[in-house]
Amino acid sequence: MRLAGRTALITGSSRNIGREIALTFAREGANLILNARSSISDLEQVAEECRKFEVEVITVQADVSSESEVNNLALKSFKKFQNIDILINNAAIRPHKPLLETTYADWKQVFSTNLDPCFYLTKALLPQMISNNYGSIVALGGMATLTGRPNTAAVTSSKSAVLGFIKAIASEFAMYNIRANMVNPGSINTERKNPEWYPEYSKDSRDSSKNLNKIPLGRQGTTTDIANACLFLASEESSYITGDQINAVGGRFIVASGHED
């Protein structure tokens, strides 16, 4: 098992990509700290599924946009586990709004959800990682990290900032065998409770031929695709990779699609 003996903290792990990362890591032998701001019953269900792989799992409800709640999350985690080897920064929001209609409160909310938790969590876990001379930090980005699109100024800026933060961590802490990388999911087949965040699919669904034709591989990604990318970066298989990113987008924005007219 690729993560046997390791412990991972995964934010936003009650559903979708976070849930799949948790199950994948448990299957590979990792003990887990699972976090969500809400949906606690869903989080507990994920924890029970993970325990079937005979790993230790705790759940901690916390709003990771709050420094004090992140510090409490870290305290509860270290009370249970001596070491936290892997951090998966998954919590994020993706609201669409024209720039001229974006208020400072809107801007701050996006950055406090998408960027600030990466800072709070990394800072809370780094001292122990330095002492242990080991750590793998993975942030979830998205297509907003790769390209600018209308009505996404706050989201695109925040995700680009996360990538910059990842590169800075990779540079500053490489001497302690601490790696930091990013996974950028493309169009992923997940449950979306906020359809207003995805106006580009209001007329044509994600799995319509019109949208799939934009993806060279001709399909939506799955949560397993993203979890496997995170698993690779969390494991020793990627021990010579840091400050980098995996673009799990089916080739979109990377190569020309043979499906296009």
C-alpha positions as CSV (number, residue, x, y, z in Angstrom):
1,M,0.0,0.0,0.0
2,R,1.4,3.3,-1.1
3,L,0.4,5.4,2.0
4,A,0.8,2.8,4.8
5,G,2.0,4.4,8.0
6,R,1.1,7.9,6.8
7,T,-1.5,10.3,8.1
8,A,-3.4,12.7,5.9
9,L,-5.6,15.7,6.6
10,I,-8.2,16.3,3.9
11,T,-10.4,19.4,3.9
12,G,-13.8,19.4,2.2
13,S,-14.0,15.7,2.4
14,S,-17.7,15.1,2.9
15,R,-18.6,14.7,-0.8
16,N,-17.4,14.7,-4.4
17,I,-13.6,14.9,-4.9
18,G,-12.8,15.2,-1.2
19,R,-14.7,12.1,-0.4
20,E,-13.0,10.1,-3.2
21,I,-9.6,11.3,-2.1
22,A,-10.4,10.1,1.5
23,L,-11.5,6.6,0.2
24,T,-8.5,6.3,-2.1
25,F,-6.1,7.2,0.6
26,A,-7.7,4.8,3.1
27,R,-7.5,2.1,0.5
28,E,-3.8,2.8,0.3
29,G,-3.3,2.5,4.1
30,A,-3.4,6.1,5.3
31,N,-4.9,7.2,8.6
32,L,-7.2,10.2,8.1
33,I,-8.3,13.5,9.5
34,L,-11.5,14.4,7.6
35,N,-12.8,17.9,7.7
36,A,-15.9,19.7,6.6
37,R,-17.5,23.0,7.5
38,S,-21.0,21.5,7.3
39,S,-22.6,18.3,6.0
40,I,-21.3,16.6,9.1
41,S,-23.6,13.5,8.7
42,D,-22.1,13.0,5.2
43,L,-18.7,13.4,6.7
44,E,-19.3,10.7,9.3
45,Q,-20.6,8.4,6.6
46,V,-17.4,8.9,4.6
47,A,-15.4,8.2,7.8
48,E,-17.3,4.9,8.3
49,E,-16.6,3.9,4.7
50,C,-12.9,4.6,5.2
51,R,-12.7,2.6,8.4
52,K,-13.6,-0.5,6.5
53,F,-10.1,-0.4,5.2
54,E,-8.9,-0.8,8.8
55,V,-7.3,2.6,9.1
56,E,-7.8,5.1,11.9
57,V,-10.1,8.0,11.0
58,I,-11.3,11.1,12.9
59,T,-13.7,13.8,11.8
60,V,-13.3,17.4,12.8
61,Q,-15.9,20.1,11.9
62,A,-14.2,23.4,11.2
63,D,-14.5,26.4,9.0
64,V,-11.0,26.5,7.5
65,S,-11.4,30.1,6.5
66,S,-11.0,30.9,10.2
67,E,-7.5,30.9,11.6
68,S,-8.7,30.0,15.1
69,E,-10.8,27.1,13.9
70,V,-7.9,25.8,11.8
71,N,-5.7,26.0,14.9
72,N,-8.3,24.0,16.8
73,L,-8.4,21.5,14.0
74,A,-4.7,21.1,14.2
75,L,-4.8,20.6,18.0
76,K,-7.4,17.9,17.7
77,S,-5.5,16.2,14.9
78,F,-2.2,16.1,16.8
79,K,-4.0,14.9,19.9
80,K,-4.9,11.8,17.9
81,F,-2.0,11.4,15.6
82,Q,1.7,12.1,16.4
83,N,2.5,13.0,12.8
84,I,0.5,14.5,9.9
85,D,2.4,13.7,6.8
86,I,0.0,14.8,4.0
87,L,-2.2,17.9,3.7
88,I,-4.9,18.1,1.0
89,N,-6.3,21.6,0.6
90,N,-9.6,20.9,-1.1
91,A,-12.1,23.4,0.3
92,A,-13.1,26.1,-2.2
93,I,-16.0,28.1,-3.8
94,R,-16.4,29.1,-7.4
95,P,-19.0,32.0,-7.7
96,H,-19.4,33.7,-11.0
97,K,-19.9,37.5,-11.1
98,P,-18.9,40.3,-13.5
99,L,-16.0,42.2,-12.2
100,L,-17.8,45.5,-12.1
101,E,-20.5,43.9,-9.9
102,T,-18.0,42.2,-7.6
103,T,-17.9,43.9,-4.2
104,Y,-15.0,43.9,-1.8
105,A,-17.1,41.5,0.4
106,D,-17.4,39.1,-2.6
107,W,-13.7,39.3,-3.3
108,K,-12.8,38.8,0.3
109,Q,-15.1,35.8,0.7
110,V,-13.5,34.0,-2.3
111,F,-10.0,34.6,-1.1
112,S,-10.8,33.7,2.5
113,T,-12.2,30.4,1.3
114,N,-9.9,29.5,-1.5
115,L,-6.5,30.9,-0.4
116,D,-6.5,31.7,3.3
117,P,-7.0,28.0,4.4
118,C,-3.9,27.0,2.5
119,F,-1.9,29.5,4.5
120,Y,-3.5,28.7,7.9
121,L,-3.3,24.9,7.5
122,T,0.2,24.8,6.0
123,K,1.5,27.1,8.8
124,A,-0.2,25.0,11.5
125,L,1.3,21.7,10.2
126,L,4.8,22.8,8.9
127,P,6.6,22.8,12.3
128,Q,5.8,19.1,12.8
129,M,6.6,18.3,9.2
130,I,10.0,20.1,9.5
131,S,10.7,18.2,12.7
132,N,9.8,14.9,11.0
133,N,11.7,15.8,7.8
134,Y,8.8,14.8,5.7
135,G,5.7,16.3,4.2
136,S,3.5,16.4,1.1
137,I,1.2,19.3,0.6
138,V,-1.3,19.2,-2.3
139,A,-3.7,22.0,-3.2
140,L,-6.7,21.6,-5.5
141,G,-6.9,24.2,-8.2
142,G,-9.0,24.0,-11.4
143,M,-9.3,25.4,-14.8
144,A,-9.4,28.8,-13.3
145,T,-5.7,28.3,-12.5
146,L,-5.0,27.7,-16.2
147,T,-7.0,30.2,-18.1
148,G,-9.0,33.4,-17.5
149,R,-12.7,33.5,-18.3
150,P,-15.4,36.1,-18.1
151,N,-17.0,36.7,-14.7
152,T,-14.4,34.7,-12.8
153,A,-11.9,37.5,-11.7
154,A,-12.1,36.6,-8.0
155,V,-11.9,32.8,-8.5
156,T,-9.2,33.0,-11.1
157,S,-7.1,35.4,-9.0
158,S,-7.5,33.3,-5.9
159,K,-6.6,30.0,-7.6
160,S,-3.6,31.6,-9.3
161,A,-2.5,32.9,-5.8
162,V,-2.8,29.3,-4.5
163,L,-0.4,28.1,-7.2
164,G,2.0,30.9,-6.3
165,F,1.8,29.9,-2.6
166,I,2.5,26.3,-3.5
167,K,5.6,27.3,-5.5
168,A,6.8,29.4,-2.5
169,I,6.4,26.5,-0.1
170,A,8.1,24.1,-2.4
171,S,11.1,26.5,-2.6
172,E,11.4,27.4,1.1
173,F,10.9,24.0,2.6
174,A,12.5,21.6,0.1
175,M,15.5,21.3,2.4
176,Y,13.2,19.6,4.9
177,N,12.0,17.0,2.4
178,I,8.6,18.8,2.3
179,R,7.0,18.9,-1.2
180,A,4.1,21.1,-2.4
181,N,2.2,20.6,-5.6
182,M,-1.2,21.3,-7.2
183,V,-3.8,19.3,-9.0
184,N,-6.1,21.2,-11.5
185,P,-9.3,19.3,-12.2
186,G,-11.1,19.9,-15.4
187,S,-14.8,19.1,-16.1
188,I,-15.5,16.5,-13.4
189,N,-18.7,14.5,-13.1
190,T,-19.7,15.5,-9.6
191,E,-22.8,16.6,-7.7
192,R,-23.1,20.4,-7.8
193,K,-25.2,22.0,-5.1
194,N,-24.5,25.5,-6.5
195,P,-25.5,25.4,-10.2
196,E,-25.2,29.2,-10.3
197,W,-21.5,28.8,-10.1
198,Y,-21.5,27.1,-13.5
199,P,-23.4,29.4,-15.9
200,E,-21.5,28.0,-18.8
201,Y,-23.5,24.8,-18.5
202,S,-27.0,26.5,-18.1
203,K,-27.9,25.8,-21.8
204,D,-25.8,22.7,-22.6
205,S,-25.0,20.2,-19.9
206,R,-21.5,19.1,-19.1
207,D,-21.9,15.8,-20.9
208,S,-23.5,17.3,-24.0
209,S,-21.7,16.6,-27.3
210,K,-21.0,20.4,-27.6
211,N,-19.1,20.5,-24.3
212,L,-17.4,17.0,-24.6
213,N,-16.2,18.0,-28.1
214,K,-14.0,20.6,-26.4
215,I,-12.2,17.9,-24.4
216,P,-9.7,15.9,-26.5
217,L,-10.3,12.7,-24.5
218,G,-14.0,13.1,-25.2
219,R,-15.4,12.6,-21.7
220,Q,-15.8,14.3,-18.4
221,G,-13.3,13.4,-15.7
222,T,-14.3,11.4,-12.6
223,T,-13.6,11.9,-9.0
224,T,-11.3,8.9,-9.2
225,D,-9.2,10.6,-11.8
226,I,-8.5,13.4,-9.4
227,A,-8.1,11.3,-6.4
228,N,-5.5,9.2,-8.2
229,A,-3.6,12.4,-9.2
230,C,-3.6,13.4,-5.5
231,L,-2.5,9.9,-4.5
232,F,0.5,10.1,-6.8
233,L,1.6,13.5,-5.4
234,A,1.1,12.3,-1.8
235,S,3.1,9.1,-2.3
236,E,6.8,8.4,-2.7
237,E,6.2,7.8,-6.4
238,S,6.4,11.5,-6.8
239,S,9.4,12.1,-4.5
240,Y,11.2,14.1,-7.1
241,I,8.3,16.4,-7.9
242,T,7.7,19.7,-6.1
243,G,6.4,23.2,-6.9
244,D,4.6,21.6,-9.9
245,Q,1.1,20.9,-11.0
246,I,-0.9,18.1,-12.7
247,N,-3.5,19.3,-15.1
248,A,-6.2,16.6,-15.0
249,V,-8.3,18.3,-17.7
250,G,-8.6,15.6,-20.4
251,G,-6.3,17.6,-22.6
252,R,-8.5,20.7,-22.7
253,F,-6.4,24.0,-23.0
254,I,-3.3,21.7,-23.4
255,V,-3.8,20.1,-26.9
256,A,-6.1,20.7,-29.8
257,S,-9.2,18.5,-29.8
258,G,-9.7,16.2,-32.7
259,H,-13.4,16.4,-32.0
260,E,-13.7,20.1,-32.9
261,D,-15.3,21.1,-36.2
